[in-house]
Amino acid sequence: MAKKIERFGLPAPGATPAAKAVKADGWLYVSGMVPKDKQGDIVYGTIKTQGRQALDNLMDTLRLAGYEPKDVVRVTVYLDDARDFAAFNAVYREYFSTEDAPARVCILASKPTDIKVELDCIAWKAE
């Protein structure tokens, strides 16, 4: 049973009730990060452009909660087009080292907008 639950990046009133991340007993669960800028607008472009923005958002959320990429245990990647797999991996390598590589799943998932990628993660570190 969690001793303490902390929520990071709570939504504005009236928005979808989903925090950017929730921490419980050292575990951090990060919600789906999409390629949106700080104003909440979709960043259009190639999978590399959108992947970099989604990964920047993931890294910002990790830092907000006091975590680092090396604390990430698992990443789930949702791609809109399987042909983007190699190009997305080229960007992904910029954010996660080989030595601290998390487990990863990549799923083909269509999106209701022009978003090419979404990702979430689970991280852990000792409290």
Beta strands, then each sheet from edge to edge (+ up, - down):
strand 1: 5-8
strand 2: 21-24
strand 3: 27-33
strand 4: 72-79
strand 5: 103-108
strand 6: 117-124
sheet 1: 1+ 2- 3+ 6- 4+ 5+
end
